[in-house]
Amino acid sequence: MEFLKVSSKSSPSSVAGAIAGMVKDGVHVEIQSVGAGAVNQAVKAIAIARGFLSPIGIEIVCVPAFADINIDGEIRTAIRIVVEPRFVRGANPVEIDQRMQFDAQQIQPSFSQ
């Protein structure tokens, strides 16, 4: 499975664009971070992505988990965050689908690490 790997040097805006683009396209989003700085950048990115998606009627939720990963032969603990869409209650699904067809420049799916 592919992850958006976020480091302490990742741009939260770029990661947010990737998250929002993937959620909008219905792609499974899972973020992986190792270390406090990286987790901080990931959480900021999720908050920014929420700001991109909320105006078009998409609310997101996240589920955090621990994962043991191997980095250069050393086992490290990573934080993995699954980001999933949760549509606004009472919203008309057709209306939400129409709002998802907005200008692609609002969501920039570029991701830099």
Summary of the structure (lengths in Angstrom):
residues: 113
radius of gyration: 14.7
end to end distance: 18.0
largest distance: 50.3
contacts: 320
relative contact order: 0.24
helix: 39%
strand: 32%
